[in-house]
Structure formats: structure tokens, C-alpha cells
Amino acid sequence: MIKHFSCRFSSTRSTNDRVLASWQSEVSLIKMRWTIFFLSLGLIFSGCGSEEPVPPPAPKTPTSAPPSPPPKAAAPTRAATPARPAPAKNTPAKGPKVNDSEPITHNHFVYQAAPVRFNISESSEASQKNQFSVIRPKYDGRRMIVQVPEEEATFNPRLTPQMTLPKGFLWLPDFGLNAQGLPQRLICEADGSEMQLIESGVFVQGTDRPETDASPQVNVYVSPFYIDVTETTVAQYERFLEAEPSAAKPILPVGIDEKNAADYPALGLPFRDVLDYAKWAGKDLPTESEWERAARGPNGFVYPWGNTDPPRVDGDLSEILSVGSRPTDLTRTGIYDLSGNAREWVHDWYSSQAYQELVTRSGTPMRDPEGPKLAEILGERVVRGSRDDWELWIRGHANIKRSAPDVGFRCVLRVTEEMLPDNSGATASR
């Protein structure tokens, strides 16, 4: 009996042990699954799969301060004298750095030197020379215009004309000087006309159209000269009549009376009276090459503005208007009415073969040609410009003793050797 119970108890305990071991195994498996689940969640929320791994958190630094060394025995000393403050360094305060690789926005300021302080006053003008005026714009509040006060002018040899002007001619400083120090524009005191500088150089004269008297197209060298900005007006010619009452009187354009004719070109004057006027004003008539150089520029433009077709303008192109009335008939140097308006006298005798005579045997450009020595047609001088066709190479001619009602004139002043210093570097006319 006892033996039987003992065996049964032993069998039951072994069965319980197996059940307990199985249960513990299942619990461990469940724990492992939950552990894997929570680790997976942690990896997902911590950026699992990102391109850059997340660095581990830095180790915490100990909050307790290290023990201080034992204090040294104080040695007997004299009373300490107060230390002098260090002198302040005159260095500008460091501002925020601007990364050169970043685009500069409206909130960035780039300084090339130490920042400067500005005193902003209510006045629009600076009260002293060492102050600036900050002008608030009327429409754009995002910008400020800083107006620097002008200093008194000082003498600069390069800002003064490098030539001796003849008597009766003044420099107009607003137009400046060229590279050789020659004034860009003068004013003639005798008639009040403004004159524009035409610099020396080679230019294209004539045309390649063989059927005209302005062919062939050749290169010509012209020395520097000044030419009237506009055609000589009736008002300017009246000054000459006051000095020379016996001179011929100009013809007025059709429909224009004397009261309104002051700004119109002086027309219909014989060639001799035109020469007398030029001599009275201290000037001369241009040669055909000088006139064409002023009109066409160094590149030989077909029109004053270039080689494109004329712009559309209101009115008749053949109508003679007051000088400077057509803004399109204007060269790049600011000379008016060389294409249209009145035709103009030049100095050369007329010859249909004149341009062929400009071709030299050596092929080098002819220098300052003066035209034929004799006229092909007795008494005929060249007139330039066209009332109907604005092409600048067109030539014409008129008799010097007759009054052509559509012919006016303008004058030139040549730059001679006597006007230039030795070191100016500029060339002079013949």
C-alpha cells in the first residue's frame, strides 16, 4: 500500500514538473515576442531606415564639482593698489557674419571697411561737409538714397582743355573732354552757335552703287574739327547782317514770315555771302569729306542713326522745318539735320569723278582731301543732304552765283597745330 502510494506520488510530481517547465517556456517565449515588438517600435520612432544614423546620447557629465585644493597660507603683503583699466581698443564691433556661399538678401549688409555712423537730419541738404543726408524715397520705402555733399572743385590738369582755343570760342564744360583733352563742344561768341568735336580718323566715304556719282566707296582720313550742331539760322545770319549790311538777305521758307523765321535755316544765299559769313564768325565751310565724316561717323552709316531704314515720321520729309525739329535726324554725336531739312553748301567744286580721284595708287587712305581743283560744270559747287531721300552719301550741286531756295549751310572750325600743345597726342588739320 505504501509502496503503491509512493509510486503514484512520484509519477504525479514528474507530471507537474513537465507542466511547469512547459508553462515557463511559453512565458519566456511571450516575453521575447513582446521584447522584439517594443524594440521594433523603438526603431521605427527613432528613425529606422534613415540615411544618417542617429548618434547615441552623450554621456552625462557629473554634476558634482571637483574638490577644491586646500587653501594656501596667506603671506603678509602690502595693501594692493587698484589696477589701471586696460586702454580700450579702437576696433569695430563684430557684426553677424555673412556666409559667402549664401545668396545676399535684403537683410544682409556687406561692409568693405568699418561701418560708418550717419547722422540723419530733417534737412535734405548736409549742413557740414563731413555729414551725409539720407533722403527718404517717395514711393519705395525699402531703399535709401545717400546723397554725398559735393566738395569744392580743385584744379586738375586733365580736366582742363589741352588746346588753345582761338579768340571768340568758348569751351562748354558740361560736355567734357575727349581722351586727348580736346573739348567735346564749343560755342562761337560771334553767332552763338554750338559746335561739336569730330575726332580724327579713317572713315568710309561714298557708296558701292556704281551708277551714282558717289562711287566707289573709299577710306579717307580726316583731321579733327568742330562743326555746327545745327544749320545756320536766320537769327544767327541777322547778326552778320548787322556787321555787313550789304550782304545778301536769306530767303524765308514758304509760309513763314519774318516774325517766326528766327529758328529756320538761312536759305537761298549765294556762295560768296556764305563764305563771308563763315569768315566773319572765325570759321569756314566744311569740305565734302568733313561733312560726310560728321554725318556718317567712322563706320560710314547710310543714315545718321545707322544702316536701318528711316523711322516713320509725321509730315513731308521734303518740308523745311526749324532746325532740330526732327529728333530722328540726329547723329550719335548730337548733330541735327544732316539727312533732311535744307541742303547745305560745302567747299568742294563739283565733279562726278571726284570719288574715283580719292582712290590712291598705294591703297592708303587719302588725308584731308579738298576736292577737285576745277568744276566739271562751270560755277558748280557741291551741296550735301537731301530733302526727299535721307541717305547720307547722296551728292548734289548748285551754281555759286544763284540763290537756291532749299540750300542753307553750316560752318566748321579746324583744329590746327597752333591750338595743340606738343604732348597732347592729338593730330591737327592741314
Order of alpha helices (4+ residues) and beta strands (2+ residues): alpha-beta-beta-beta-beta-beta-beta-beta-beta-alpha-alpha-alpha-beta-beta-beta-beta-beta-beta
